[in-house]
Amino acid sequence: MADKTSIEATKGAAKTVKPRKTAAKSAALEPTAAAAAEPTLLSGGNPQIAKGYGDAPVQAYIAAMPGWKRDVGQRLDALIARTVPGVCKAVKWNSPLYGVEGQGWFLSTHCFTKYVKVAFFRGASLQPVPPGPSKQKEVRYLDIHEDDQFDEAQLAAWVKQASQLPGERM
């Protein structure tokens, strides 16, 4: 049986040993120009965009939305910016978020295979309440499918109401 000192020395040695990167491994970890040019689409066609604050990451997300969803993303972003001047934007958890400084995030969007989901974080307080239920008491959704003609006036009314309610922590 080994004594306590030799066991501790072995444990300590194991903690300090670091694997060395080979040139081949380092090169494999570097993004290629093609990978940088083409965003990764996650399940359902949701773009994988790095977390970031401001308009640029949101625009990168919208540009990476596949097919008809890109037009929906552009229309939603423009409607939100018109309705809430000075809106704060970010991409977190691979979803664009919209908020008001000092009040928090009030809305997010997300791509799924057959629709774009708009999440109102305090949707249960909106009038009329958006149609999509949630497992979370306050959240309500609006799902926009390819051939849907969504009511921009109603959506703008929801956005305005939502922006005036306390949101999720920024």
VMD Tcl script that builds the backbone (N, CA, C; Angstrom):
set m [mol new atoms 510]
animate dup $m
set s [atomselect $m all]
$s set {name element resname resid chain x y z} {
  {N N MET 1 A 0.856 -1.171 0.000}
  {CA C MET 1 A 0.000 0.000 0.000}
  {C C MET 1 A 0.899 1.230 0.000}
  {N N ALA 2 A 0.590 2.204 -0.824}
  {CA C ALA 2 A 1.386 3.424 -0.911}
  {C C ALA 2 A 1.089 4.310 0.277}
  {N N ASP 3 A 2.108 5.064 0.689}
  {CA C ASP 3 A 1.846 5.964 1.811}
  {C C ASP 3 A 1.136 7.228 1.332}
  {N N LYS 4 A 0.605 7.986 2.294}
  {CA C LYS 4 A -0.203 9.168 2.005}
  {C C LYS 4 A 0.581 10.205 1.201}
  {N N THR 5 A 1.868 10.378 1.488}
  {CA C THR 5 A 2.688 11.381 0.811}
  {C C THR 5 A 2.817 11.067 -0.676}
  {N N SER 6 A 3.032 9.811 -1.025}
  {CA C SER 6 A 3.205 9.468 -2.441}
  {C C SER 6 A 1.881 9.576 -3.198}
  {N N ILE 7 A 0.749 9.299 -2.547}
  {CA C ILE 7 A -0.552 9.450 -3.184}
  {C C ILE 7 A -0.813 10.923 -3.471}
  {N N GLU 8 A -0.551 11.807 -2.505}
  {CA C GLU 8 A -0.750 13.236 -2.699}
  {C C GLU 8 A 0.163 13.775 -3.786}
  {N N ALA 9 A 1.397 13.284 -3.843}
  {CA C ALA 9 A 2.328 13.725 -4.875}
  {C C ALA 9 A 1.822 13.308 -6.245}
  {N N THR 10 A 1.281 12.108 -6.331}
  {CA C THR 10 A 0.730 11.631 -7.606}
  {C C THR 10 A -0.473 12.464 -8.005}
  {N N LYS 11 A -1.377 12.758 -7.055}
  {CA C LYS 11 A -2.542 13.588 -7.345}
  {C C LYS 11 A -2.112 14.965 -7.818}
  {N N GLY 12 A -1.151 15.556 -7.130}
  {CA C GLY 12 A -0.675 16.892 -7.496}
  {C C GLY 12 A -0.065 16.886 -8.881}
  {N N ALA 13 A 0.681 15.840 -9.208}
  {CA C ALA 13 A 1.313 15.765 -10.520}
  {C C ALA 13 A 0.256 15.659 -11.611}
  {N N ALA 14 A -0.803 14.933 -11.342}
  {CA C ALA 14 A -1.855 14.771 -12.350}
  {C C ALA 14 A -2.551 16.099 -12.621}
  {N N LYS 15 A -2.666 16.928 -11.610}
  {CA C LYS 15 A -3.338 18.211 -11.779}
  {C C LYS 15 A -2.510 19.191 -12.597}
  {N N THR 16 A -1.192 19.080 -12.512}
  {CA C THR 16 A -0.352 20.076 -13.168}
  {C C THR 16 A 0.049 19.676 -14.585}
  {N N VAL 17 A -0.163 18.439 -14.964}
  {CA C VAL 17 A 0.196 18.007 -16.314}
  {C C VAL 17 A -0.837 18.566 -17.290}
  {N N LYS 18 A -0.361 19.265 -18.310}
  {CA C LYS 18 A -1.251 19.842 -19.312}
  {C C LYS 18 A -0.963 19.194 -20.659}
  {N N PRO 19 A -2.013 18.819 -21.388}
  {CA C PRO 19 A -1.770 18.241 -22.710}
  {C C PRO 19 A -1.198 19.298 -23.644}
  {N N ARG 20 A -0.252 18.882 -24.489}
  {CA C ARG 20 A 0.353 19.804 -25.443}
  {C C ARG 20 A -0.424 19.775 -26.738}
  {N N LYS 21 A -0.637 20.945 -27.287}
  {CA C LYS 21 A -1.303 21.025 -28.592}
  {C C LYS 21 A -0.278 20.785 -29.676}
  {N N THR 22 A -0.647 19.971 -30.607}
  {CA C THR 22 A 0.223 19.803 -31.762}
  {C C THR 22 A -0.186 20.836 -32.802}
  {N N ALA 23 A 0.647 21.071 -33.769}
  {CA C ALA 23 A 0.329 22.033 -34.825}
  {C C ALA 23 A -0.920 21.599 -35.575}
  {N N ALA 24 A -1.082 20.303 -35.776}
  {CA C ALA 24 A -2.257 19.806 -36.503}
  {C C ALA 24 A -3.529 20.062 -35.705}
  {N N LYS 25 A -3.482 19.837 -34.383}
  {CA C LYS 25 A -4.665 20.083 -33.553}
  {C C LYS 25 A -4.990 21.564 -33.524}
  {N N SER 26 A -3.979 22.412 -33.394}
  {CA C SER 26 A -4.213 23.859 -33.371}
  {C C SER 26 A -4.840 24.321 -34.668}
  {N N ALA 27 A -4.347 23.817 -35.794}
  {CA C ALA 27 A -4.902 24.201 -37.095}
  {C C ALA 27 A -6.340 23.726 -37.223}
  {N N ALA 28 A -6.642 22.559 -36.671}
  {CA C ALA 28 A -8.003 22.033 -36.759}
  {C C ALA 28 A -8.982 22.881 -35.947}
  {N N LEU 29 A -8.497 23.541 -34.909}
  {CA C LEU 29 A -9.365 24.357 -34.075}
  {C C LEU 29 A -9.603 25.745 -34.664}
  {N N GLU 30 A -8.769 26.176 -35.588}
  {CA C GLU 30 A -8.918 27.503 -36.198}
  {C C GLU 30 A -10.052 27.467 -37.219}
  {N N PRO 31 A -10.936 28.497 -37.223}
  {CA C PRO 31 A -12.010 28.516 -38.215}
  {C C PRO 31 A -11.452 28.772 -39.606}
  {N N THR 32 A -12.027 28.118 -40.567}
  {CA C THR 32 A -11.614 28.346 -41.946}
  {C C THR 32 A -12.371 29.532 -42.503}
  {N N ALA 33 A -11.913 30.072 -43.612}
  {CA C ALA 33 A -12.595 31.213 -44.239}
  {C C ALA 33 A -14.007 30.816 -44.647}
  {N N ALA 34 A -14.183 29.599 -45.127}
  {CA C ALA 34 A -15.518 29.142 -45.531}
  {C C ALA 34 A -16.446 29.039 -44.332}
  {N N ALA 35 A -15.929 28.533 -43.211}
  {CA C ALA 35 A -16.758 28.403 -42.012}
  {C C ALA 35 A -17.147 29.779 -41.482}
  {N N ALA 36 A -16.241 30.730 -41.566}
  {CA C ALA 36 A -16.550 32.074 -41.082}
  {C C ALA 36 A -17.580 32.748 -41.972}
  {N N ALA 37 A -17.566 32.434 -43.268}
  {CA C ALA 37 A -18.490 33.067 -44.209}
  {C C ALA 37 A -19.899 32.487 -44.101}
  {N N GLU 38 A -20.008 31.217 -43.803}
  {CA C GLU 38 A -21.311 30.570 -43.740}
  {C C GLU 38 A -21.673 30.282 -42.288}
  {N N PRO 39 A -22.760 30.886 -41.785}
  {CA C PRO 39 A -23.132 30.612 -40.398}
  {C C PRO 39 A -23.639 29.184 -40.241}
  {N N THR 40 A -23.450 28.661 -39.072}
  {CA C THR 40 A -23.947 27.339 -38.753}
  {C C THR 40 A -25.432 27.442 -38.437}
  {N N LEU 41 A -26.203 26.536 -39.009}
  {CA C LEU 41 A -27.624 26.473 -38.681}
  {C C LEU 41 A -27.832 25.305 -37.732}
  {N N LEU 42 A -28.448 25.598 -36.618}
  {CA C LEU 42 A -28.760 24.572 -35.633}
  {C C LEU 42 A -30.067 23.895 -36.015}
  {N N SER 43 A -30.568 23.013 -35.187}
  {CA C SER 43 A -31.811 22.318 -35.494}
  {C C SER 43 A -32.918 23.315 -35.800}
  {N N GLY 44 A -33.736 22.990 -36.755}
  {CA C GLY 44 A -34.840 23.855 -37.147}
  {C C GLY 44 A -34.418 25.036 -37.993}
  {N N GLY 45 A -33.145 25.093 -38.383}
  {CA C GLY 45 A -32.678 26.210 -39.180}
  {C C GLY 45 A -32.403 27.458 -38.372}
  {N N ASN 46 A -32.196 27.313 -37.067}
  {CA C ASN 46 A -31.899 28.466 -36.219}
  {C C ASN 46 A -30.420 28.814 -36.357}
  {N N PRO 47 A -30.096 30.061 -36.755}
  {CA C PRO 47 A -28.685 30.437 -36.909}
  {C C PRO 47 A -27.929 30.424 -35.591}
  {N N GLN 48 A -26.693 29.939 -35.644}
  {CA C GLN 48 A -25.825 29.984 -34.475}
  {C C GLN 48 A -24.971 31.243 -34.603}
  {N N ILE 49 A -25.303 32.241 -33.811}
  {CA C ILE 49 A -24.612 33.523 -33.831}
  {C C ILE 49 A -24.025 33.748 -32.442}
  {N N ALA 50 A -22.797 34.229 -32.403}
  {CA C ALA 50 A -22.142 34.473 -31.119}
  {C C ALA 50 A -22.922 35.505 -30.308}
  {N N LYS 51 A -22.920 35.315 -29.007}
  {CA C LYS 51 A -23.566 36.259 -28.098}
  {C C LYS 51 A -22.966 37.645 -28.334}
  {N N GLY 52 A -23.836 38.642 -28.387}
  {CA C GLY 52 A -23.355 40.001 -28.574}
  {C C GLY 52 A -24.459 41.006 -28.345}
  {N N TYR 53 A -24.059 42.234 -28.034}
  {CA C TYR 53 A -25.007 43.303 -27.759}
  {C C TYR 53 A -24.965 44.335 -28.877}
  {N N GLY 54 A -26.131 44.911 -29.173}
  {CA C GLY 54 A -26.222 45.940 -30.195}
  {C C GLY 54 A -26.907 45.417 -31.454}
  {N N ASP 55 A -26.974 46.290 -32.447}
  {CA C ASP 55 A -27.660 45.964 -33.685}
  {C C ASP 55 A -26.891 44.954 -34.542}
  {N N ALA 56 A -25.562 45.019 -34.553}
  {CA C ALA 56 A -24.755 44.176 -35.447}
  {C C ALA 56 A -25.020 42.677 -35.270}
  {N N PRO 57 A -25.013 42.121 -34.042}
  {CA C PRO 57 A -25.279 40.685 -33.928}
  {C C PRO 57 A -26.706 40.319 -34.354}
  {N N VAL 58 A -27.659 41.213 -34.100}
  {CA C VAL 58 A -29.043 40.941 -34.517}
  {C C VAL 58 A -29.126 40.920 -36.037}
  {N N GLN 59 A -28.455 41.866 -36.693}
  {CA C GLN 59 A -28.459 41.882 -38.155}
  {C C GLN 59 A -27.749 40.655 -38.722}
  {N N ALA 60 A -26.683 40.188 -38.052}
  {CA C ALA 60 A -25.998 38.962 -38.485}
  {C C ALA 60 A -26.935 37.763 -38.363}
  {N N TYR 61 A -27.696 37.705 -37.273}
  {CA C TYR 61 A -28.666 36.625 -37.075}
  {C C TYR 61 A -29.707 36.654 -38.202}
  {N N ILE 62 A -30.266 37.846 -38.465}
  {CA C ILE 62 A -31.302 37.979 -39.496}
  {C C ILE 62 A -30.736 37.575 -40.862}
  {N N ALA 63 A -29.518 38.027 -41.174}
  {CA C ALA 63 A -28.895 37.681 -42.460}
  {C C ALA 63 A -28.682 36.174 -42.602}
  {N N ALA 64 A -28.504 35.484 -41.484}
  {CA C ALA 64 A -28.268 34.038 -41.510}
  {C C ALA 64 A -29.558 33.223 -41.472}
  {N N MET 65 A -30.701 33.879 -41.263}
  {CA C MET 65 A -31.967 33.139 -41.236}
  {C C MET 65 A -32.215 32.532 -42.623}
  {N N PRO 66 A -32.597 31.266 -42.694}
  {CA C PRO 66 A -32.768 30.631 -43.992}
  {C C PRO 66 A -34.079 31.013 -44.693}
  {N N GLY 67 A -33.987 31.179 -46.009}
  {CA C GLY 67 A -35.160 31.339 -46.875}
  {C C GLY 67 A -36.121 32.437 -46.463}
  {N N TRP 68 A -37.399 32.098 -46.463}
  {CA C TRP 68 A -38.480 33.054 -46.198}
  {C C TRP 68 A -38.404 33.644 -44.786}
  {N N LYS 69 A -37.732 32.941 -43.879}
  {CA C LYS 69 A -37.640 33.406 -42.497}
  {C C LYS 69 A -36.834 34.708 -42.409}
  {N N ARG 70 A -35.881 34.910 -43.338}
  {CA C ARG 70 A -35.086 36.134 -43.337}
  {C C ARG 70 A -35.978 37.355 -43.540}
  {N N ASP 71 A -36.936 37.259 -44.468}
  {CA C ASP 71 A -37.863 38.367 -44.713}
  {C C ASP 71 A -38.693 38.646 -43.460}
  {N N VAL 72 A -39.156 37.594 -42.812}
  {CA C VAL 72 A -39.926 37.767 -41.573}
  {C C VAL 72 A -39.055 38.446 -40.520}
  {N N GLY 73 A -37.804 38.013 -40.377}
  {CA C GLY 73 A -36.892 38.610 -39.411}
  {C C GLY 73 A -36.654 40.088 -39.682}
  {N N GLN 74 A -36.476 40.434 -40.959}
  {CA C GLN 74 A -36.276 41.841 -41.324}
  {C C GLN 74 A -37.513 42.674 -41.012}
  {N N ARG 75 A -38.689 42.142 -41.340}
  {CA C ARG 75 A -39.933 42.869 -41.076}
  {C C ARG 75 A -40.161 43.065 -39.576}
  {N N LEU 76 A -39.903 42.006 -38.790}
  {CA C LEU 76 A -40.061 42.109 -37.336}
  {C C LEU 76 A -39.094 43.131 -36.751}
  {N N ASP 77 A -37.835 43.055 -37.158}
  {CA C ASP 77 A -36.821 43.973 -36.637}
  {C C ASP 77 A -37.180 45.423 -36.967}
  {N N ALA 78 A -37.601 45.681 -38.193}
  {CA C ALA 78 A -37.975 47.045 -38.599}
  {C C ALA 78 A -39.199 47.525 -37.816}
  {N N LEU 79 A -40.196 46.652 -37.651}
  {CA C LEU 79 A -41.403 47.013 -36.908}
  {C C LEU 79 A -41.067 47.347 -35.455}
  {N N ILE 80 A -40.211 46.546 -34.835}
  {CA C ILE 80 A -39.837 46.777 -33.440}
  {C C ILE 80 A -39.063 48.092 -33.316}
  {N N ALA 81 A -38.129 48.338 -34.226}
  {CA C ALA 81 A -37.336 49.573 -34.179}
  {C C ALA 81 A -38.210 50.813 -34.389}
  {N N ARG 82 A -39.210 50.715 -35.275}
  {CA C ARG 82 A -40.143 51.838 -35.497}
  {C C ARG 82 A -41.027 52.077 -34.283}
  {N N THR 83 A -41.466 51.002 -33.667}
  {CA C THR 83 A -42.426 51.079 -32.562}
  {C C THR 83 A -41.770 51.504 -31.258}
  {N N VAL 84 A -40.526 51.110 -31.055}
  {CA C VAL 84 A -39.809 51.415 -29.817}
  {C C VAL 84 A -38.492 52.116 -30.176}
  {N N PRO 85 A -38.532 53.425 -30.406}
  {CA C PRO 85 A -37.298 54.142 -30.742}
  {C C PRO 85 A -36.238 53.946 -29.648}
  {N N GLY 86 A -35.005 53.678 -30.076}
  {CA C GLY 86 A -33.922 53.463 -29.119}
  {C C GLY 86 A -33.922 52.086 -28.488}
  {N N VAL 87 A -34.656 51.143 -29.070}
  {CA C VAL 87 A -34.725 49.786 -28.526}
  {C C VAL 87 A -33.315 49.203 -28.397}
  {N N CYS 88 A -33.069 48.493 -27.312}
  {CA C CYS 88 A -31.801 47.787 -27.102}
  {C C CYS 88 A -31.915 46.418 -27.761}
  {N N LYS 89 A -30.830 45.973 -28.380}
  {CA C LYS 89 A -30.831 44.684 -29.073}
  {C C LYS 89 A -29.637 43.856 -28.624}
  {N N ALA 90 A -29.814 42.547 -28.700}
  {CA C ALA 90 A -28.724 41.622 -28.405}
  {C C ALA 90 A -29.067 40.265 -28.996}
  {N N VAL 91 A -28.054 39.419 -29.119}
  {CA C VAL 91 A -28.264 38.004 -29.424}
  {C C VAL 91 A -27.711 37.234 -28.240}
  {N N LYS 92 A -28.591 36.452 -27.626}
  {CA C LYS 92 A -28.229 35.564 -26.523}
  {C C LYS 92 A -28.968 34.256 -26.757}
  {N N TRP 93 A -28.349 33.156 -26.399}
  {CA C TRP 93 A -28.983 31.836 -26.549}
  {C C TRP 93 A -29.479 31.631 -27.981}
  {N N ASN 94 A -28.721 32.138 -28.963}
  {CA C ASN 94 A -29.054 32.010 -30.387}
  {C C ASN 94 A -30.427 32.565 -30.722}
  {N N SER 95 A -30.788 33.653 -30.077}
  {CA C SER 95 A -32.055 34.331 -30.332}
  {C C SER 95 A -31.865 35.833 -30.196}
  {N N PRO 96 A -32.400 36.614 -31.143}
  {CA C PRO 96 A -32.387 38.067 -30.963}
  {C C PRO 96 A -33.308 38.469 -29.812}
  {N N LEU 97 A -32.842 39.395 -28.995}
  {CA C LEU 97 A -33.623 39.922 -27.877}
  {C C LEU 97 A -33.788 41.424 -28.068}
  {N N TYR 98 A -34.930 41.934 -27.630}
  {CA C TYR 98 A -35.231 43.358 -27.721}
  {C C TYR 98 A -35.646 43.825 -26.334}
  {N N GLY 99 A -35.117 45.000 -25.941}
  {CA C GLY 99 A -35.416 45.494 -24.605}
  {C C GLY 99 A -35.344 47.001 -24.510}
  {N N VAL 100 A -35.643 47.467 -23.318}
  {CA C VAL 100 A -35.584 48.889 -23.002}
  {C C VAL 100 A -34.616 49.049 -21.836}
  {N N GLU 101 A -33.639 49.947 -22.021}
  {CA C GLU 101 A -32.645 50.206 -20.975}
  {C C GLU 101 A -33.343 50.518 -19.655}
  {N N GLY 102 A -32.937 49.845 -18.604}
  {CA C GLY 102 A -33.509 50.067 -17.277}
  {C C GLY 102 A -34.783 49.285 -17.009}
  {N N GLN 103 A -35.376 48.675 -18.036}
  {CA C GLN 103 A -36.608 47.896 -17.852}
  {C C GLN 103 A -36.410 46.418 -18.163}
  {N N GLY 104 A -35.444 46.089 -19.018}
  {CA C GLY 104 A -35.160 44.699 -19.341}
  {C C GLY 104 A -35.660 44.288 -20.714}
  {N N TRP 105 A -35.455 43.008 -21.023}
  {CA C TRP 105 A -35.863 42.433 -22.313}
  {C C TRP 105 A -37.360 42.180 -22.299}
  {N N PHE 106 A -38.032 42.538 -23.394}
  {CA C PHE 106 A -39.473 42.318 -23.448}
  {C C PHE 106 A -39.889 41.332 -24.532}
  {N N LEU 107 A -38.993 40.996 -25.459}
  {CA C LEU 107 A -39.372 40.161 -26.600}
  {C C LEU 107 A -38.145 39.457 -27.158}
  {N N SER 108 A -38.365 38.268 -27.711}
  {CA C SER 108 A -37.309 37.576 -28.468}
  {C C SER 108 A -37.930 36.893 -29.676}
  {N N THR 109 A -37.076 36.557 -30.633}
  {CA C THR 109 A -37.519 35.769 -31.780}
  {C C THR 109 A -36.623 34.547 -31.885}
  {N N HIS 110 A -37.107 33.527 -32.576}
  {CA C HIS 110 A -36.342 32.295 -32.705}
  {C C HIS 110 A -36.836 31.532 -33.928}
  {N N CYS 111 A -35.913 30.985 -34.719}
  {CA C CYS 111 A -36.267 30.188 -35.906}
  {C C CYS 111 A -36.516 28.735 -35.527}
  {N N PHE 112 A -37.588 28.205 -36.048}
  {CA C PHE 112 A -37.881 26.778 -35.968}
  {C C PHE 112 A -38.050 26.260 -37.395}
  {N N THR 113 A -38.168 24.965 -37.560}
  {CA C THR 113 A -38.231 24.376 -38.889}
  {C C THR 113 A -39.324 24.990 -39.750}
  {N N LYS 114 A -40.527 25.140 -39.218}
  {CA C LYS 114 A -41.659 25.578 -40.032}
  {C C LYS 114 A -42.205 26.951 -39.671}
  {N N TYR 115 A -41.582 27.645 -38.719}
  {CA C TYR 115 A -42.099 28.947 -38.320}
  {C C TYR 115 A -41.040 29.758 -37.576}
  {N N VAL 116 A -41.337 31.050 -37.427}
  {CA C VAL 116 A -40.543 31.948 -36.591}
  {C C VAL 116 A -41.400 32.249 -35.368}
  {N N LYS 117 A -40.822 32.047 -34.197}
  {CA C LYS 117 A -41.549 32.262 -32.945}
  {C C LYS 117 A -41.179 33.628 -32.375}
  {N N VAL 118 A -42.207 34.402 -32.037}
  {CA C VAL 118 A -42.031 35.663 -31.327}
  {C C VAL 118 A -42.496 35.406 -29.898}
  {N N ALA 119 A -41.614 35.637 -28.942}
  {CA C ALA 119 A -41.934 35.418 -27.531}
  {C C ALA 119 A -42.079 36.759 -26.824}
  {N N PHE 120 A -43.234 36.965 -26.220}
  {CA C PHE 120 A -43.473 38.146 -25.389}
  {C C PHE 120 A -43.315 37.699 -23.943}
  {N N PHE 121 A -42.282 38.211 -23.272}
  {CA C PHE 121 A -41.960 37.725 -21.931}
  {C C PHE 121 A -43.030 38.047 -20.892}
  {N N ARG 122 A -43.810 39.094 -21.101}
  {CA C ARG 122 A -44.939 39.437 -20.224}
  {C C ARG 122 A -46.233 39.420 -21.046}
  {N N GLY 123 A -46.317 38.480 -21.950}
  {CA C GLY 123 A -47.432 38.393 -22.888}
  {C C GLY 123 A -48.797 38.221 -22.258}
  {N N ALA 124 A -48.874 37.622 -21.085}
  {CA C ALA 124 A -50.164 37.430 -20.420}
  {C C ALA 124 A -50.776 38.772 -20.022}
  {N N SER 125 A -49.958 39.830 -19.975}
  {CA C SER 125 A -50.442 41.161 -19.600}
  {C C SER 125 A -50.846 42.006 -20.807}
  {N N LEU 126 A -50.669 41.479 -22.013}
  {CA C LEU 126 A -50.987 42.241 -23.224}
  {C C LEU 126 A -52.466 42.097 -23.574}
  {N N GLN 127 A -52.996 43.119 -24.247}
  {CA C GLN 127 A -54.400 43.086 -24.680}
  {C C GLN 127 A -54.489 43.272 -26.184}
  {N N PRO 128 A -55.120 42.375 -26.904}
  {CA C PRO 128 A -55.503 41.033 -26.458}
  {C C PRO 128 A -54.255 40.176 -26.245}
  {N N VAL 129 A -54.406 39.116 -25.512}
  {CA C VAL 129 A -53.280 38.226 -25.210}
  {C C VAL 129 A -52.864 37.505 -26.498}
  {N N PRO 130 A -51.560 37.495 -26.830}
  {CA C PRO 130 A -51.107 36.739 -28.004}
  {C C PRO 130 A -51.557 35.279 -27.908}
  {N N PRO 131 A -51.801 34.646 -29.062}
  {CA C PRO 131 A -52.472 33.344 -29.079}
  {C C PRO 131 A -51.699 32.141 -28.550}
  {N N GLY 132 A -50.372 32.175 -28.582}
  {CA C GLY 132 A -49.606 30.985 -28.219}
  {C C GLY 132 A -49.372 30.859 -26.730}
  {N N PRO 133 A -49.870 29.772 -26.124}
  {CA C PRO 133 A -49.650 29.556 -24.683}
  {C C PRO 133 A -48.208 29.134 -24.415}
  {N N SER 134 A -47.838 29.167 -23.146}
  {CA C SER 134 A -46.501 28.767 -22.727}
  {C C SER 134 A -46.598 27.992 -21.425}
  {N N LYS 135 A -45.574 27.228 -21.135}
  {CA C LYS 135 A -45.497 26.560 -19.842}
  {C C LYS 135 A -45.211 27.575 -18.736}
  {N N GLN 136 A -44.666 28.727 -19.138}
  {CA C GLN 136 A -44.380 29.794 -18.178}
  {C C GLN 136 A -45.587 30.710 -18.092}
  {N N LYS 137 A -45.985 31.030 -16.891}
  {CA C LYS 137 A -47.223 31.762 -16.624}
  {C C LYS 137 A -47.345 33.068 -17.405}
  {N N GLU 138 A -46.299 33.865 -17.479}
  {CA C GLU 138 A -46.365 35.196 -18.091}
  {C C GLU 138 A -46.093 35.217 -19.595}
  {N N VAL 139 A -45.407 34.222 -20.120}
  {CA C VAL 139 A -44.955 34.231 -21.518}
  {C C VAL 139 A -46.080 33.824 -22.471}
  {N N ARG 140 A -46.146 34.530 -23.597}
  {CA C ARG 140 A -47.073 34.164 -24.683}
  {C C ARG 140 A -46.320 34.274 -25.996}
  {N N TYR 141 A -46.760 33.484 -26.973}
  {CA C TYR 141 A -46.060 33.388 -28.251}
  {C C TYR 141 A -46.961 33.761 -29.424}
  {N N LEU 142 A -46.292 34.164 -30.488}
  {CA C LEU 142 A -46.921 34.307 -31.789}
  {C C LEU 142 A -46.029 33.543 -32.756}
  {N N ASP 143 A -46.580 32.517 -33.401}
  {CA C ASP 143 A -45.836 31.735 -34.384}
  {C C ASP 143 A -46.196 32.230 -35.776}
  {N N ILE 144 A -45.174 32.543 -36.565}
  {CA C ILE 144 A -45.389 33.041 -37.928}
  {C C ILE 144 A -44.879 31.986 -38.902}
  {N N HIS 145 A -45.802 31.428 -39.678}
  {CA C HIS 145 A -45.487 30.412 -40.676}
  {C C HIS 145 A -45.265 31.069 -42.038}
  {N N GLU 146 A -44.723 30.295 -42.970}
  {CA C GLU 146 A -44.329 30.826 -44.281}
  {C C GLU 146 A -45.444 31.579 -44.995}
  {N N ASP 147 A -46.632 31.064 -45.022}
  {CA C ASP 147 A -47.710 31.695 -45.780}
  {C C ASP 147 A -48.609 32.600 -44.939}
  {N N ASP 148 A -48.235 32.835 -43.674}
  {CA C ASP 148 A -49.049 33.691 -42.809}
  {C C ASP 148 A -48.931 35.158 -43.219}
  {N N GLN 149 A -50.041 35.841 -43.182}
  {CA C GLN 149 A -50.070 37.293 -43.356}
  {C C GLN 149 A -50.327 37.876 -41.968}
  {N N PHE 150 A -49.255 38.141 -41.218}
  {CA C PHE 150 A -49.490 38.596 -39.848}
  {C C PHE 150 A -49.945 40.054 -39.833}
  {N N ASP 151 A -50.765 40.345 -38.856}
  {CA C ASP 151 A -51.361 41.672 -38.685}
  {C C ASP 151 A -50.307 42.596 -38.053}
  {N N GLU 152 A -49.676 43.428 -38.888}
  {CA C GLU 152 A -48.605 44.296 -38.400}
  {C C GLU 152 A -49.111 45.316 -37.385}
  {N N ALA 153 A -50.333 45.798 -37.551}
  {CA C ALA 153 A -50.883 46.765 -36.593}
  {C C ALA 153 A -51.037 46.112 -35.217}
  {N N GLN 154 A -51.555 44.877 -35.190}
  {CA C GLN 154 A -51.708 44.172 -33.909}
  {C C GLN 154 A -50.345 43.864 -33.312}
  {N N LEU 155 A -49.413 43.427 -34.143}
  {CA C LEU 155 A -48.074 43.122 -33.656}
  {C C LEU 155 A -47.404 44.379 -33.082}
  {N N ALA 156 A -47.555 45.514 -33.760}
  {CA C ALA 156 A -46.997 46.779 -33.266}
  {C C ALA 156 A -47.629 47.163 -31.927}
  {N N ALA 157 A -48.933 46.937 -31.793}
  {CA C ALA 157 A -49.610 47.237 -30.522}
  {C C ALA 157 A -49.054 46.369 -29.399}
  {N N TRP 158 A -48.838 45.071 -29.679}
  {CA C TRP 158 A -48.253 44.186 -28.673}
  {C C TRP 158 A -46.837 44.623 -28.308}
  {N N VAL 159 A -46.033 44.979 -29.331}
  {CA C VAL 159 A -44.655 45.409 -29.090}
  {C C VAL 159 A -44.646 46.657 -28.207}
  {N N LYS 160 A -45.511 47.617 -28.526}
  {CA C LYS 160 A -45.563 48.855 -27.734}
  {C C LYS 160 A -45.960 48.552 -26.288}
  {N N GLN 161 A -46.999 47.744 -26.110}
  {CA C GLN 161 A -47.431 47.386 -24.752}
  {C C GLN 161 A -46.314 46.657 -24.004}
  {N N ALA 162 A -45.705 45.681 -24.671}
  {CA C ALA 162 A -44.666 44.872 -24.039}
  {C C ALA 162 A -43.473 45.726 -23.626}
  {N N SER 163 A -43.141 46.722 -24.445}
  {CA C SER 163 A -41.977 47.569 -24.144}
  {C C SER 163 A -42.212 48.467 -22.932}
  {N N GLN 164 A -43.454 48.626 -22.539}
  {CA C GLN 164 A -43.795 49.486 -21.400}
  {C C GLN 164 A -43.917 48.706 -20.088}
  {N N LEU 165 A -43.783 47.389 -20.169}
  {CA C LEU 165 A -43.858 46.534 -18.972}
  {C C LEU 165 A -42.461 46.190 -18.475}
  {N N PRO 166 A -42.323 45.885 -17.196}
  {CA C PRO 166 A -41.017 45.424 -16.711}
  {C C PRO 166 A -40.618 44.149 -17.461}
  {N N GLY 167 A -39.368 44.093 -17.903}
  {CA C GLY 167 A -38.910 42.941 -18.682}
  {C C GLY 167 A -37.986 42.025 -17.907}
  {N N GLU 168 A -37.364 41.119 -18.650}
  {CA C GLU 168 A -36.387 40.191 -18.076}
  {C C GLU 168 A -35.067 40.929 -17.898}
  {N N ARG 169 A -34.330 40.550 -16.897}
  {CA C ARG 169 A -33.047 41.197 -16.584}
  {C C ARG 169 A -32.122 41.201 -17.789}
  {N N MET 170 A -31.522 42.350 -18.049}
  {CA C MET 170 A -30.604 42.503 -19.192}
  {C C MET 170 A -29.201 42.071 -18.836}
}
mol reanalyze $m
mol bondsrecalc $m
mol representation Tube
mol addrep $m
